[in-house]
Amino acid sequence: MRIRTGVVLALLGLVLLVMVACGGGEKQTTKVKLALDWYPNANHVGLYIAQKKGYFKDEGLEVEMYTPVDPSTVLQTVGAGSDDFGISYQPDLLLARAQGVPVVSVAAIVQHPLNVVVALKESGIARPSDMVGKKVGYPGIPLNEPLLDTMLKTDGARGLADVELVNVGFDLVPALISKTVDVCIGCYVSHETIMAENQGHPVTVMRMEDWGVPDFYELVLVTSEEKLSKDRDVVERMVKAAVRGYKDAMADPQAAVETLLATAGGEVDAAIERPGVEVLAPLWGDGVPSFGWQTKERWERFAQWMYSNGLLTKPVDANAAFTNQFVAESQ
């Protein structure tokens, strides 16, 4: 009896070993929530490709992507753990960390600012010093003020004292076209500029990194320090699938928009996103070895600029705000 029992146990152990060697059956699916920074648009196409083509599924992930009622809360919900991942902005992440919100960037989605200064071509305004004495519309976001101030001073003006700021909310294009304002900041080169052009109003674009503002990552994929500590494997799989999706988008931007339209069609304006993706595609991997890569210098320089301009009340450890580990492993 003991011999038979021993044989049975030995056979059972062998079966278990075979199951482990084969992966223990089907890969267990992990559900995660990803909060977007805005409604679905060309900035998100890599994520929708990963969803549509099964790249998330290949990594054992079931990803719920959604736009929060108030997208400005993304970093707080990710930091608190009610969302696993989020799309946010480098300046916002630094502000959040200064306030004790434990969030970390695990991939840069856009390598340069999309926020630009825009004027109608007919106005003749082509550089920051041309704005002196003009009305500048902005969405009331405090970050835009030092951005504009830096651009003006870099071009020889006194700064904000030389312009009249007008809070027009997010009605930037209507305010510009109606000539309620002469210039706007807070316009995205992949959105508002195209919206104006589509309405028959050619524009001049001034990029802030050309006028003294340190280059920064417009959009970043973020998670929490707790997620990094307890679920590194999930973060690794998420980044791997996202990188794969964005590489597809970079290879064929218009096909990427087709995927976006097929999966989030009712919320997408094709007349803006089709030309918008052509603006974005070069910025997803510009000057870096791989999509998602971030540099210590860029995080440190922008954090120092924010501190020098009073946006941060104390220095922030920029190196703790990001990691390249998962992008590197995705290769």
N, C-alpha and C positions, 0 to 999 in steps of 0.2 A: 504493500500500500504506500509505504513511504517512497519507494522507488518510483511508482507511478506518479505520485504527487510531484516528486522532483522533476520528472520528465515533463509533466504538464507545465510546471512553473518555468522550466527552461525554455519550452516552446513559446510560452506567453511572452517571456522576455525577449526572445528572438523577433517575434511579431512586432513588439513595441519598438525595438531597435530599427526594424525595416521602416516602420511608420515615421520615425524621427528622421531617418535618412532621406525619406521621400518628401519630407516637409510636413509630416503629421496630418496629411489630408489637405483640404482646401485652406488657403490663406485666410485668416480671420480678417474681416473688414473693420476698419476703424472709421467712425463717423467724426468729421470735423466741420466746424463752422468758419467761413471766411467772410468777413465784413468788407465790402467795397467802400471806396472813398467817395463815390458818386454813382449815378446811374450807369448801367453798362455802356461802355464806349470803346474806342479803338485802343485805349491804354490797357484794356483788360483782355484783348483778344487771345493772348497766350494761355490765359486761364480757361477761357471757353474752349480753346482747342484741346487742352488737356482733359477737359470734361467730355467733349464730343468724341474724341478719338480714343478714349479709354486709358489715357496715361495715368490719371488718378487711380483708376480701377486696377491697372497693372501694379501699382504700388500698394494695393490693399486699402485704398482710401475711398470713402464716400463723402464727397465735399458738397456742403450746402453753401452756395454763394448768394449773398443778398445785399441790398443797399439799405442801411439803417435809416430810420425816419430822420435822424439827425446825424449825418456822417461825421460831424466834428467830435463825436463821442467814441470813434473807433479805437483810439489808443487807450481810453479808459476801460472799454469793455474787454479789450485784449489783455490789458494789464491785470484786470480782475478775474480773467479766466472764463468769462461768459461767452467770449469768442476765442477760438483757438488761434486764428490768424487774422490779419487785417491789411488793407492797403492804406498807406498814409504818406506823409511827406517828411523829408529830412528835417526841416526847421521845426515842424510840429513835434517830431520825436525828441529832439533836443530839449524843447520847452517842457515836454512831458517828463522827461528824466530829471530835469531840474526841479520838478514838483514832486518827485518821488514815485512816479508811475514806472513800474519795472518792465519796460518794453525794449525790444532789441530788433534792429534791422537784420534780416537774414539774406536779403538780396535786393539790389538796386534794380528797379524796373526801368526808369528813365535816367540816363546818365547826366543830363543837363537840365537847367530850369526850362519849364514851359511857360511860366509867367513872364510876360513881356510888356513893354510899353508900346502902345499903338496909337497912330494918328492917321487921319484921312490923308491920302497922297495930295489931294488938292490944297491942303492946309500949308504945305511947304515945310512942315515940322519934320526934321530928319535926324536930329541929334538932341541930347538932353538940354543943351544950352538954348535951343530953339523954344523950349517950353517956358522960359522966363516970362512972367507976366500973364501966363495962360491958366485956364481952368483944367485941373486934372481930375477925372473921375476915378473912383476906386470903390471896392466893395465893402469898405469899412473894416477890413482886416488889418490889425495893427502892424503886422510884418511889412505890409506894402509901404509904409511911411519911411522907415530907414532904408529900404531898398531904393526908393525914389530919391531920397536925400543923398545917398552914396553916388548914384548916377549923376545927379546934378553937380555935386561938388567935384566929381572926377572930370567933368567937362567945363570947369571954371566958374560955375555959378555958386551962389551962397548956400544953396540947399533948399529945403522946404520953404524958407522965408521968401523965395522968389516965385512961388506958384500958389494958386488957390486950390486947395483940396476940396473936392465935392463928393460926399458919400452918396453914390447912386445905387447902392446895393449890388445885385448881380445883373442889373439892366444896363450893362456896360455898352453893348453895341447900340441899343436905341439911343442912349445918351450921346454917343459919339456921332451917330448919323444925323440926329436932330440938332446937333451943334450946341446941345446943352453944356457940353464940355468940349475942350479942344483936343484932349489926349486922354487915354485911359491906361491905368496899370491894374494888374489883376486879370487881364485878358490872357487867355491861353493861345499859344501859337497854333495849336492843333484844334482849336474850337472857335473862339470869338473872331479871330482873324478870317477864318474860312466863312463864318456866318456873315460877316460884313461883305466879303467879296461876292458871296452868293446873292446878296441883295443889290449888287451893282456898285459897291463902294470900295474901290481899291485902297489898300492901306500901306503905310510904312511901318515896319517893325523895328524896334530897338531892343536888342537882347541885353539883359542886365549884366551878364558875365563879360560883355564887351566894354562895360562902363563901370569898372571898379568893384562890382559885387563878386565875391568869391564864388566860383562854380559850385553848384550843389546838386544833389540828387532830387529830382522833382518827386518821383514816387518810389516808395520802398515797400517791400513785403515784410511785415513785422509779426513777431510773436512775443510771448512773455518770458521772463527769466525763469519762471517756474516750469514752463513748458520745455525750455531748453534743459533744465535740470532733470526733470522726471520723464520726459517723453522725447528724448533726442532722436530716437528712431523715427517717430512720426514727423518731426521737423525735417529730417533728412529725406524722407519719402516725398513730403510735400514739395520741397525745393527741387528735387530731382524731376518730378512731374511738371512743375511750372517751367523750369529751364527748358525742358524738352518741348513744351508747348510754344514758348517764345522763340525758340530756334526755328520751328516750323513757320511761325509768323514772319520772322525776319527773311526767310527764304522765299515766301510768297505772301506779301502783305494783303493783296486783294482777296486771295482765297481765305485769309484769316478773317476779313470782314464778312465774307459770305458765311463763315461759321458763326460769327457773332450774330448776324441777322437771322440765321436759322435757329439759334438757341435763345436769343433775347430780343427777337425782332420787333415786338411792339414798342419797346423802349428806345430803339435805336434810330437815329436820323441818318440814313444812308448818304444823303447829300453832304453831310458834314464828315461822317466817319470814313467814307471812301478816300477823299483827299487827305483827311486827317491822318490816316494810317501811313500815308506816304511821307508825311512830315515826321511821324514818330519812329518808323522803322530804323532809320539811320541812327537815332538817338538811343535805341535800346542796347546797342553794343559798341558805341563809338569809343575808340581808344582803349578798350579793355580786352583781356585775353578770352573772356567768356561773358555771355549774358549774365547779369546779376552781380558782377564783380564790383567791389568797393575799395577805396583807398583810405588809409589812415590820414594822409595829408589833407584830403578833401573834408573829412569829418572834423579834423582839428582846426583847419582854417575857417570853416564856416561857423563852428562853435565859438571861436575867438572873435569873429566879426559880430556875432549876435551879442556876445558879452560886452564888446566895446561900444555897441550901439544901444545898450540898455535893455535888450530883449531878454537877456538872462541876468538875474540878480547876483549870480555866483558862477564861477567857472564850472563846466561840466566835463567829466572824463569822457571825451569823445570816443576813445578806444573801447569803452565798455558799451557803447551805443550800437555797435555793429559786429558782425562776424562774417568771414568769408569761408568758414569751414564747410558749410553745406553746399555752397556753389562749387567749391573745389572738388568735393566728393562726388558731385553730380556728373563730373567729367569722366 
